[in-house]
Amino acid sequence: MQTENDGRHDFDFLNGNWIMRHRRLKERLKGCTEWEEFDGTAVGRKLGNILGHSDEVVMNRTAGPAHGFTLRLFDVNSKEWSIYWATGANGLLDVPMIGKFKDGVGEFYSQEVFEGRHIFCRFIWSKITANSAQWEQAFSVDGGQTWETNWVNTFERVEG
């Protein structure tokens, strides 16, 4: 039985068309302080009768457009989301980020390998309104004691 606040509608805010403004560290986990900035678009959709959400993303990077796809699936037992990302470069789903929203902020975590190093990865969704949101990614090499935020996106809703 569905309960109103069980989490299954947490990503409904992301339905529709968005302009994204990206700010990404040029090098991650190397003490870099230089940021690359670029824009992009996203189109978010609820997955029919499935407890899920997806979006298609285009990032307008200096080297040319990059494409990505996000699949989000809700587990009714754990009340958590699994977030999978795939890029047009390799067509593979990354290790899922697992987590949920609390008090309007979503936190999602994974353990993965980045450039040969075992790391923790964290996504935070925050500043969510009807027409805007923020997403950020951070890496930790010390088991989550410290984090390097390396990518921040702001979302602005586009009508139509």
N, C-alpha and C positions, 0 to 999 in steps of 0.2 A: 504494500500500500504506500502511495506517495504521501510524504509529508511536506508541507509548504517550505520549510527551511532545511531540508535534508542535504542541499548542495547541488542537486541535479540541474538547477537553473543558473548556477554561478557564472557561466560564460555566455548567457543570453545577451548581456550587454554588448558583446562583440559581434552580434549579427549586423550585417550591412556593409557599407563601403566606408573605407578609412584612408586618410592620408597619414603616412608615418614619417616621423622625423627621427633619424637614427644618429646616434653618437656612439662610436665604437673605438676602443683603444687600437692603435695601429699594431701593437704587439702585446700579447697577453702573457702574464706571469714572467715578465722580464724587466720589471721596474719602469716600463714605458709610461710617459705622461702625455704623449701626443695622441690626439684624437682625430679620427676620420669622421666627417659629417656628410650625410647624404639623405635623400628622401626616398619615399617608396609608397606603395599602395597595398591595401589588404582588403579582401572580400571575405567576410565571415558568414557561416551558415550553420544552422542547427541541422543535425542529421536525422531528419524525418522522425520515425518512431523509435530510433535508437537513442540511448542516453549518451549523446555525444555532440561534438561540435567540430567544425573544421574551418580552416581559412587557407586561402591562396595568397601568396605574398610576392610582390615584385620589388626588388631593391635596386635603385638607380645609382650604382657605384661607379666610381671613376673608370674602372676597367671595363664597364659595361653592365647591362642589367643582369641581376642574379634572381633566380626564382626559387621559391620554397613552398612547402605545404605543411600545415600543422593538423594533426589529428588528436582530438581530446576525447577520452572515454571516461564515463563516470561509473564507479563500482558502487552499487547500492548497498553492499554489505559493509565495506570499509568506510563509505561516504567520502571517498577520495577520488581525485582525478588522476589519470595517467595521460601525460602530454608527450606526444611523439612528433619529431621534426624530421623532415626530409628536404634535401636540397636538389635542385635540378642538376647539380654537378655529379652526384653519385646515385640518386634515386633510391637510397636506402633509408629506412627509419632509424633514427638515433635511439640510444638508450632512453627509456621513458623517464620523464620527470614526474615524481609522485608527490601529491600534496592536496591541500584544500584551502578554502577561504575561511578567515576568522575576522570578525569585525571589519569587513570590507576590504581586507588585504589577503591576497592569495600568496602562499609560500609553497614552493615545489622544489624537490631535491633529487639528485641522482649521484651515483658514483660512476666515473667514467675515466677513460684514458685520453689525455690531451697532449699531443706532441711527445708521446712516450712516457708521460708522467701520470700516475694515478692521482685523481683529484676528486673533490666534491664540487658539484655545480648547483647553483641556486637560481631560481627564477622568482621574482617578486612582481605581482600585479598590484597596483595601487592607484590612488587618485582617480578612481572610477566615477564618472558621471554619465549622464545620458549621451553626452557628445564628446567625451574625452576619456583617456586612460593613459597609464604609464606602465611599461614593462621594463624590467632590468635583469641582467644576467651577471652573476659573480662567480668566481672560482676560488677554491681554497685548497692549498697544498698541505695544510696542517690539521686536517680532520675537522674543519669548521671553526677553529679558534679565531682565525682572521680570514677576511674575504677581500678579494680584489674585484670591484665592480668594473666590468670591461665592456658593457654594451647597455645603452639606455635608449628606449624608443618611447616617443610620445605619439599618441593616436588622436586624430581629430576626425570626427564623423563628417562624411560627405553625403549630402542628400542625393537620392536617385539611385 
